[in-house]
């Protein structure tokens, strides 16, 4: 994403924090079990973005397992970086 943004432009993403809810992978086909915020920050910086911030959005994503034996409540983050 950073490669195609014009200088001064922003890359903005939101996603789930790292979690341990295996049923989200099996039932909802999640490819990743969330992300560590420090990894996202490092990836943005390695992509050449400046003023990188990765912060909570005070929102959680919730889902119940198909058999209703588990409930996932996963916090979310917003990551922002500016292209040089």
RACOR-V206430 format. One record per pair of residues at least 24 apart in sequence whose C-alpha atoms are under 7 Angstrom apart, sorted by sequence separation. I is the first residue (numbers start at 0). GAP is how many residues later the second one is. D is the distance in whole Angstrom. If there is no record, write none. Layout:
i: (I:I)
gap: (GAP:GAP)
d: (D:D)
This chain:
i: (53:54:53:52:53:52:51:52:51:50:49:50:48:49:48:49:48:49:47:48:43:22:1:20:18:16:15:16:15:16:15:16:14:15:13:14:13:14:13:12:13:12:11:12:11:10:11:9:10:9:10:9:8:9:7:8:7:6:7:5:6:4:1)
gap: (24:24:25:26:26:27:28:28:29:30:31:31:32:32:33:33:34:34:35:35:37:42:45:51:55:57:58:58:59:59:60:60:61:61:62:62:63:63:64:65:65:66:67:67:68:69:69:70:70:71:71:72:73:73:74:74:75:76:76:77:77:78:81)
d: (6:7:4:6:7:5:6:7:4:6:6:6:5:5:5:6:5:7:7:6:7:6:6:6:7:7:6:6:6:5:4:7:6:6:7:6:6:7:4:6:6:5:6:7:5:6:7:7:5:6:6:5:6:6:6:6:5:5:6:7:5:7:7)
